[in-house]
Structure formats: structure tokens, C-alpha cells
């Protein structure tokens, strides 16, 4: 009985498997070759050897690639201002391939202390790396963040890396204080 059903439905099963395999191909051509390690960061990803797909990217990205090579990191812009996000803030969007594959990106070159922001398919701009971006590239996303507005109106953030034993205080994206302590083990980034 089982063999009879297998023979009858085998072509249909093969077709379904092929369709499922095709649907699992990455929807976004450019993001092929990006390794987003959620244990490290939801804000930066490592480009793999095949990044970028030169046939599918905009001219602005080709210009940067030909001039500087493959970036050290790809920064994912979850918000229009590019503010680093926590995993819990983007968790549901991470599960939606349409959102994840259509995020704006910038390319980070550590040796050049440069970040390239692509404004359009033909235009880009280069900015110096901020301390926050450098910190995320070095340590990953913070395990705890506290935000406070100082008396003079400046935004101060304290980033705690329990597993690395580091506390960093930022004021307007610049590190103003660093404290090291004995690491406390592995923590889940919220």
C-alpha cells in the first residue's frame, strides 16, 4: 500500500521539494554572503567571501568596492537615524525576510576609519566611524543599555558588557568613560 502511494505521489513530492528549495533561496541578491551572528550583533554583520554580488548591486556600491575592497562589516540600519538597536527591538522584524533583506546598509572599513552610507544607487558619502559603531564592531551589541539626558541636554548612554567586563559611557556618540572589571560570564543581549 505504501509503495503504491509513493509511486502515485512521488512526482508531486519531488515538485514540492523543488519549489520549497527555490523559495528558500535568498530573496535579496545583495545580502548573499552576509553573516548576521545574532549572538554578536543585530547591528553589524560580517561579509563573507562572496560579498557583494557585483552583478546585483548599485553603481555607488560598486565604486566603493572597487576603491576599498570588501568591507570589514556591514552595518544594518533598522531606523532612519541608524541608532543601534537591541535584539528585542528588532526580533519580529528579523523573522520577516522582506524587512531583513531590504534594510538600508552602510559599509564599514576599520583601517580607513570610514563608513560609507549609500544615499542612492548613484550617490554615497563617507563619514568617520563613531565610537559607538567602533565599539559594536569590537564587542558586539551591549548586554545592557541605560540612557540618561544630562543637565545640559546631551544624551548619555551607559553600555555594559557583563561577559567582557567592560562598562562604557557615551556622550553624543563619543566614549567619555571606560571602566573594566572582572567578566561575569555569558549574558543574553536584550
Secondary structure, 3 states (H helix, E strand, C coil): CHHHHHHHHHHHHHHHHHHHHHHCCCCCCCCCCEECCCCCCCCEEEECCCCCCCCCCCHHHHHHHHHHCCCCEEEEECCCCCCCCCHHHHHHHHCCHHHHCCCEEEEEECCCCEEEEECCCCCEEEEECCHHHHHHHHHCCCCEEEEEECCCCCEEEEEEECCCCEEEEEECCEEEEEEECCCCCCCCCC
